[in-house]
Amino acid sequence: MAGHLDLSITTVSRALAGHEQIALETRKRVVAAAKELGYVPNTAARTLVSGRSGFVAMVLPVRGPHLVDSFLGEFVTGLGEGLVQHGADLILAAAAVGQSELSVLRHVVESGRADGVVVTRIAETDERLAYLRERKFPFVAHGRLLDADFPYNWLDTDGAHAFGEAFDMLYELGHRHFGLLTISEPMTFRHLRQDGLAAAIARRGDPSVRLTVATAPRFDRGARIQAVNRMLAAPERPTAIVGLFDELALTVMEEASRVGLSIPRDLSVIGFDNIAASAYAPPGLTTFDASIRQCAREIAEMLLAVITDRSKEPLSRLVRPTLVTRASHGPVPGK
């Protein structure tokens, strides 16, 4: 390819690696020629020269019959797109049932297979982040710790603001008895979203507002259905229920329909994430678009920046989700 472009091998190599010392137009010429000629860089050789593998890793825990749920499907897609755009590749390492994510993460890091890792679904006390920090290994977290005593790189969606916005919208529609369907796992996004809802309730200072909370393990569908039905069958059931994320809200809609409740005439339901199914489940779920795919692309760029320049200050970004109004919410029954 160097002869084809009338450039030195060193110049072509540096251009493909994205070195800024090479003129932008030259880099563009080299990349275009590489695509035209079907050039694929030799990973082993690149690793020997740069000390980097060109791979980024993410650990996926196996939790139930499906390795990837709707949220993770979009996230992995966006992460892969963001990495490929910059010449990097993604490794997905599965943590089997009964196997800790930390043990898989240790193997990925200590084997030298990846230059950095993306960590998702951050827990209240997250041993993965503590390990990566101790190893001084490049990582970006999708989510935040509740109380961190060390700096780290993260991107998160502002669930607290979204749940406050959901409450305010429903309150203005006359609702005073609210339900929250949440999970029992100690995830930080659970706390942040619930805190946002509680803060919005407190701001109103209205003693007539009531909140009923139903909790179930995240991956136990049977327990989730039981929790929903306890709320729906209560003598005074909520007139509006907010699901911690779309899958929970969709379960509320399914069970409400099964027991003869009409949405939104009898019950308003709101979710969070805007997964694909939320638009198609009748009558269409009102939710918050967390820009999952775009956030994953940005995380890819953040991590690559961390890998190439570890001396930079920690990177962080809080993304404001957008309300997507569909047909699952309305005025309090009787209005």
Steps between C-alpha positions, in 0.01 A plus 500: 500500500793736568617460140147554372486836681864593437555532875747341738395194702556699820269778382226254404534317832477821700208626291304180564575536872357853492820684595437875495855559374375373163306762303123454513468476121768232492320305771176522302675377183651205683171400665315526169763288325489242780125463455532481123769232518327307780798544729469342845771593755692212658394508865800306627743734326311807619515370857876448481557853371252696713468282810122504447268227381243723331224330698261629765317255724165482672381226735147370445349300787269214402178562693219286365424357154625804306859623512405849382178682594348789305704763682832319465425418136485868414795581723728235349401610150588862572824405675611289206413779256697755700807278521505391136476862391839553665661175389447306825309178562275370776546183707192368682594273791212301649476435873313173543230447761676463835817662370588846629543784253815598688669167429429536127617861508824397671565246226439758226730755662780267604507312170578825318226440248348847531633854532203615706158392623146636517316428825120512506226483764696646788425364848492695827834346595661392176801273535566519127578871513714455810701228324549704181606801701752293695643360174498848342331343202308726256122481538182699460194427713149526361351633821625653824589394849282658768796615705842467342817598682708477181474655152398280208362525147125470458197584286148480643143603422326732745234264628434714807391793282287273280309348792441845643365612163275193482354575841438867419321412175276244670435729797379774264263243350341453843672184622569479872551126561814382324656159462867419438607160368867454577767232547660353811857496369731770647550694176583870512258591222220362718590738781548802275163458327314430824668800664390720210141388548516552878649848457225601257234380746665693783514820293122498462443479875160346436389264780245336270777347286565132570766268359467121492826317423510143363835321478613181325831346393598635162511170311216321678201555273267300723579714804462813290152396387400423858625842615300674226182311580527581869494868406217459252287292738541730800177654637639840406728442205720774355358699211846537343795260508858579399727210403868531587564408136290407199491124553339553840254756364405263217429228755265743680317564171471128424363412843265799508353391167471142623285604799279725288649843569512746213813708447498793542133531597537295819877511549788711371838331444842654429835329435863590440748414219277504188589149386350394167213304658369808680374649174309188396341378823139626483412777555867614478708561811580853611865487601830685509747456218836427659682514163649159576673446168641853478623487861683176422667664199614786721631257761707332227655836410561583864675170564720529194602848618584358844704220344707732281565762770477369855623831644174677418262606774213255558224533240135521600170581334141511626244462220150645537241246376211621284134437580328299226124551535289214371158377610558327835443805723206730550287681758416338832196270464173692538624823341 
